Amino acid sequence: MTATGTYSPQPGAAPLARMIAAQAVLETRMLLRNGEQLLLTVIIPTLLLVLFSTVDVVDTGEGAAVDFLAPGVLALAVMSTAFTGQAIATGFERRYGVLKRLAASPLPRWGLMTAKTLSVLVTEVLQVVLLTMIALMLGWDPQGGALAVVALLALGTAAFSGLGLLMAGTLKAEATLAAANLVFLLLLVGGGVVVPLDKFPEAAQDVLGLLPVAALSEGLRDVLQHGAGMPWADLGILTAWAVAGLAAAGAFFRWE
């Protein structure tokens, strides 16, 4: 007679939801422990908010400077995490073969991307809470409804995530590092984050207004500074970027 063995724990893959949750926790820990990512996600947005709100460097128009700057810095925080941080981290994971090994694990590829997305969302929540508290201490008086803000932040995250994954999955890690930081700086200056778009030449304003960070910052500013309703035009621009970026990332992303 042959006795059937009893094994504990039982061999086999964990439930899919548990695997995604565990990977999301790991991704979040690595993101928050990375000094460069911390600089992009927390320190730079905080410094910009405090500096430009307290020192008269840029003419932000009528009203308190913080009322103009806070929505733009929230948009910058989304871009720094969903685009710049995610592109750089994923690019080097691809270079070192981490993605290739994870792709061979029981966690499916879409599950890995879901975990990365959850990590981005968790980090963004922490960013928004921190920056909102700082802005309120600086005298920020937000207006508008929460639903419009959530819709803008969600679509902005999707747009920047698609672009970040597209860059990380098609360029070499060093090229991704350089390109992601360059794009971050260019969009910081020309995306309506701290400098109003109407300060640029009129011919450039229409083009700059189509950028995802400009749509996100202007949409948040319309709601939180001016108390507007749902900013459908800005949501439409962000939706177009999200669809195009995620579709391109899905089509061209290389795991090796």
Residue pairs with C-beta under 8 A, 6 or more apart in sequence:
13 19
13 106
14 22
14 106
16 107
16 108
16 111
19 106
19 107
19 111
20 107
20 111
20 114
20 115
20 118
21 115
21 118
23 107
23 111
23 112
23 115
24 114
24 115
24 116
24 118
24 119
24 122
26 115
27 115
27 116
27 118
27 119
28 118
28 119
28 122
28 123
30 89
31 37
31 41
31 81
31 85
31 89
31 119
31 123
32 38
32 123
34 89
36 88
37 85
37 88
37 89
40 80
40 81
40 84
40 85
40 184
41 77
41 80
41 81
41 85
41 123
41 127
42 127
42 130
44 76
44 80
45 73
45 76
45 77
45 80
45 127
45 131
46 130
46 131
46 134
48 69
48 73
48 76
48 193
48 194
49 66
49 69
49 70
49 73
49 131
49 134
49 135
49 138
50 134
50 138
51 57
52 58
52 60
52 65
52 69
52 194
53 64
53 65
53 66
53 69
53 135
53 138
54 138
56 65
58 65
58 194
58 195
58 196
59 196
59 199
60 68
60 69
60 196
61 68
61 196
63 225
64 139
64 140
64 141
66 135
66 138
66 139
66 140
67 140
67 141
67 224
67 225
68 196
68 221
68 225
69 135
69 194
70 131
70 132
70 135
70 140
70 142
70 224
71 217
71 220
71 221
71 223
71 224
71 225
72 192
72 193
72 194
72 217
72 220
72 221
73 131
73 135
73 193
73 194
74 127
74 128
74 131
74 132
74 153
74 217
74 220
75 156
75 191
75 193
75 213
75 216
75 217
75 220
76 188
76 193
76 213
76 217
77 124
77 127
77 128
77 131
78 124
78 127
78 153
78 156
78 157
78 160
78 216
79 156
79 160
79 184
79 187
79 212
79 213
79 216
80 184
81 120
81 123
81 124
81 127
82 120
82 124
82 156
82 157
82 159
82 160
82 161
82 164
83 160
83 161
83 163
83 164
83 180
83 183
83 184
84 164
84 180
84 181
84 183
84 184
85 120
85 123
85 164
86 116
86 120
86 160
86 161
86 164
86 165
86 168
87 163
87 164
87 165
87 167
87 168
87 176
87 179
87 180
88 168
88 176
88 177
88 180
88 181
89 168
90 99
90 116
90 164
90 165
90 168
90 169
91 167
91 168
91 171
91 172
91 173
91 176
91 177
91 180
92 173
92 176
92 177
93 99
94 100
94 168
94 169
94 173
94 254
94 255
94 256
95 172
95 173
97 256
99 112
99 255
99 256
100 255
100 256
102 112
103 109
103 112
103 255
107 115
109 255
113 165
117 157
117 161
120 157
120 161
121 157
124 153
124 157
128 153
132 140
132 142
135 142
142 224
142 225
143 223
143 224
143 225
143 226
143 227
144 222
144 223
144 224
144 226
144 227
144 228
144 229
145 223
145 229
147 230
148 219
148 223
148 228
148 229
148 230
148 231
149 220
149 223
149 224
151 230
151 235
152 216
152 219
152 220
152 223
152 231
152 234
152 235
152 238
153 216
153 220
155 216
155 235
155 238
155 239
155 242
156 212
156 213
156 215
156 216
156 238
158 238
158 242
158 245
158 246
159 212
159 216
159 238
159 241
159 242
159 245
160 212
160 245
161 245
161 246
162 241
162 242
162 244
162 245
162 246
162 247
162 248
162 249
163 212
163 241
163 245
163 249
164 180
165 245
165 246
165 249
165 253
166 245
166 248
166 249
166 252
166 253
167 176
167 179
167 180
168 176
168 253
169 249
169 252
169 253
169 254
169 255
170 252
170 253
170 254
171 179
187 193
187 211
187 213
188 194
189 195
190 200
190 208
190 211
191 208
191 211
191 213
191 214
191 217
192 208
192 209
192 213
192 214
192 217
192 218
193 213
193 217
197 205
197 208
197 209
197 214
197 218
198 205
200 208
208 214
209 215
209 218
209 237
210 237
212 237
212 238
212 241
215 234
215 237
215 238
215 241
216 234
216 238
218 231
218 234
219 231
219 234
219 235
219 238
222 228
222 231
222 234
223 229
223 231
